[in-house]
Every structure is written in C-alpha cells, then in structure tokens.
Amino acid sequence: MGQERQPHWFQGKRIICAAALLTIFPARGGARLTATPRAPGAQTQTTDAGTKAAFEDFLGRVNAYIKLRSGLEATLPKLKPTDQPEKLADHEKSLSAKILDARKNARQGDIFTKEISAQFLQQIREEFRGPQGHEARQTIRQGEPVDLPVHVNQVYPRALPHTTVPPTLLLKLPKLPQGIEYRIIGRAFVLYDVRARMVIDFIPSALPAAGPAA
C-alpha cells in the first residue's frame, strides 16, 4: 500500500504548530525574543509631565498664600504713597505680625513639598553643573552672599544685602506673582514675601557648596 496522504488542512495545522514551538523554544543560534524597546522620548516626556505637575502645584500654593496675605493686609490702615521710610517699616512690621499669627503652625515644606522640591533641585543642579555653572557661581559671589540660619516666617533683616539669583536659573523656574521673589540665603533656596520682608518657605542645602565642584 502507498503512504496515506494527509489532507491539506492537517498539513497546514502542523506548520502552524511548528511555528508556535519555534516561537516558544527558538532553535539554537536563532533569533531570541526581546522586550519591546521604549520610545526614545518616553522618559523625557514623563519627566516633563512630572515637572509641569509639580510647578502647577507650587503656583497653586503660592497663590493660596497671596490670598491669605491680601486678606490680612486689608485689615490694616491703607498705606498711602510716602517718602517716609518709618511709615513703610511700620506697615511691614504690622503685616508680618499678622502673617506670623495666621501661619504660626507653618513648617518648612508646606509649599516646597517633597515632590516640588525635587523638581526645583533638578533645575538648580542642572544650572550649576551645566555650561552656565561658572557664570552662576560668579553671579552669586558678586551679589554679596549672606550666610544666615533660615526658618519659615523669618523676617529678613533690613540691613542685610540680598544674594542675587542667577538670571539663567530664573528662566527655568515658575514665574512668581508680583511681590513674591526667589532668594538665596546661604545654601538655602528661599521663597520670599517682599511686602512683609518674610521667608514663606525654603529648600535647605539647595545650592552647591562653595568651590568649583557642584
């Protein structure tokens, strides 16, 4: 008897099964299964999204502070334009006292949360380790650096100078509403209320130590 011929559908099934086995158990020396690579820009997009979310959260917290300050300042006698420094000083003192009372339970990290601080620190480190690093250090040195212990609700002494924040760094950070500024005190990166001369919050040890290394 001749060899029994198998139907076409059965032969096709054998080919499919063989292909499946080769996929699961590849032949020696053959191609191996590999994980699908991540798109080149995926990590950057994730980082950008995290930075954007953190900066939006930061500005929301800053605006909440401004709302609080505006309400407190509205309870004070309206400050009229004057060339008498003592009147300005009295207004600042009264305003800072009200803010201190309203924020007596404020702590470092209320505005510069862990997530927000991480994004700010990334921008600061990139600034000082990048091509602009040398110029950034020079800007700080030329701005009369001040080494002073920092705490929340601290009133900055009027007699002390202000350390200049490098302009190239400011371009990487969220733009602040009028009357609120970034400041550098020692190695701390500070959120500062100009109207009350008060430290709102800060990131400790944010700036690189003195010297050429970042």
SULHU-V18813 format. One record per residue. N is the residue number from 1. D_CENTER is the distance of its C-alpha to the mean C-alpha in Angstrom with 2 decimals. Layout:
# SULHU-V18813
n=(N | N)
d_center=(D_CENTER | D_CENTER)
This chain:
# SULHU-V18813
n=(1 | 2 | 3 | 4 | 5 | 6 | 7 | 8 | 9 | 10 | 11 | 12 | 13 | 14 | 15 | 16 | 17 | 18 | 19 | 20 | 21 | 22 | 23 | 24 | 25 | 26 | 27 | 28 | 29 | 30 | 31 | 32 | 33 | 34 | 35 | 36 | 37 | 38 | 39 | 40 | 41 | 42 | 43 | 44 | 45 | 46 | 47 | 48 | 49 | 50 | 51 | 52 | 53 | 54 | 55 | 56 | 57 | 58 | 59 | 60 | 61 | 62 | 63 | 64 | 65 | 66 | 67 | 68 | 69 | 70 | 71 | 72 | 73 | 74 | 75 | 76 | 77 | 78 | 79 | 80 | 81 | 82 | 83 | 84 | 85 | 86 | 87 | 88 | 89 | 90 | 91 | 92 | 93 | 94 | 95 | 96 | 97 | 98 | 99 | 100 | 101 | 102 | 103 | 104 | 105 | 106 | 107 | 108 | 109 | 110 | 111 | 112 | 113 | 114 | 115 | 116 | 117 | 118 | 119 | 120 | 121 | 122 | 123 | 124 | 125 | 126 | 127 | 128 | 129 | 130 | 131 | 132 | 133 | 134 | 135 | 136 | 137 | 138 | 139 | 140 | 141 | 142 | 143 | 144 | 145 | 146 | 147 | 148 | 149 | 150 | 151 | 152 | 153 | 154 | 155 | 156 | 157 | 158 | 159 | 160 | 161 | 162 | 163 | 164 | 165 | 166 | 167 | 168 | 169 | 170 | 171 | 172 | 173 | 174 | 175 | 176 | 177 | 178 | 179 | 180 | 181 | 182 | 183 | 184 | 185 | 186 | 187 | 188 | 189 | 190 | 191 | 192 | 193 | 194 | 195 | 196 | 197 | 198 | 199 | 200 | 201 | 202 | 203 | 204 | 205 | 206 | 207 | 208 | 209 | 210 | 211 | 212 | 213 | 214)
d_center=(83.68 | 80.91 | 77.25 | 75.92 | 73.48 | 70.24 | 69.07 | 66.33 | 63.89 | 64.17 | 63.54 | 60.38 | 59.15 | 59.75 | 57.70 | 54.76 | 54.98 | 55.16 | 52.08 | 50.22 | 51.38 | 50.27 | 46.79 | 46.60 | 48.57 | 48.20 | 51.14 | 50.95 | 49.50 | 48.27 | 44.83 | 42.44 | 39.99 | 36.38 | 33.12 | 31.85 | 29.20 | 25.73 | 25.26 | 23.77 | 20.83 | 20.06 | 17.39 | 15.63 | 15.99 | 14.59 | 11.41 | 11.20 | 11.98 | 9.33 | 6.56 | 8.88 | 9.54 | 6.27 | 6.14 | 9.83 | 9.81 | 8.04 | 10.72 | 13.27 | 12.98 | 13.24 | 16.22 | 17.76 | 17.80 | 19.42 | 21.94 | 22.84 | 23.29 | 25.36 | 27.60 | 28.21 | 28.90 | 31.38 | 33.52 | 34.06 | 36.74 | 35.51 | 34.70 | 36.94 | 36.55 | 38.02 | 38.49 | 38.96 | 36.03 | 37.27 | 36.81 | 33.19 | 32.69 | 34.48 | 32.32 | 29.07 | 30.62 | 31.70 | 28.37 | 26.43 | 29.10 | 28.66 | 24.88 | 25.42 | 27.99 | 25.96 | 22.88 | 25.02 | 23.43 | 19.78 | 17.94 | 14.95 | 12.20 | 13.65 | 10.83 | 8.08 | 9.13 | 9.14 | 7.28 | 4.42 | 4.92 | 5.45 | 2.88 | 2.76 | 6.10 | 6.88 | 6.92 | 8.74 | 11.02 | 11.88 | 12.84 | 15.05 | 16.51 | 17.25 | 20.20 | 18.80 | 18.28 | 21.71 | 21.48 | 18.15 | 19.96 | 22.98 | 21.22 | 20.08 | 23.60 | 25.33 | 23.52 | 25.33 | 22.75 | 23.08 | 22.97 | 23.02 | 22.23 | 19.40 | 19.46 | 18.44 | 21.01 | 22.17 | 24.12 | 23.55 | 27.02 | 28.40 | 30.18 | 27.19 | 25.61 | 21.97 | 20.12 | 19.02 | 15.46 | 16.11 | 16.46 | 15.28 | 11.81 | 11.87 | 12.74 | 9.53 | 7.48 | 8.64 | 12.21 | 13.22 | 16.60 | 19.54 | 20.03 | 16.43 | 14.97 | 12.55 | 14.80 | 15.36 | 17.83 | 19.03 | 16.16 | 13.99 | 11.17 | 12.51 | 12.31 | 15.97 | 18.70 | 21.15 | 23.94 | 24.11 | 23.01 | 20.93 | 17.76 | 15.92 | 13.32 | 11.78 | 10.11 | 13.34 | 14.25 | 11.05 | 13.44 | 16.12 | 19.52 | 22.17 | 24.02 | 23.84 | 21.92 | 18.12)
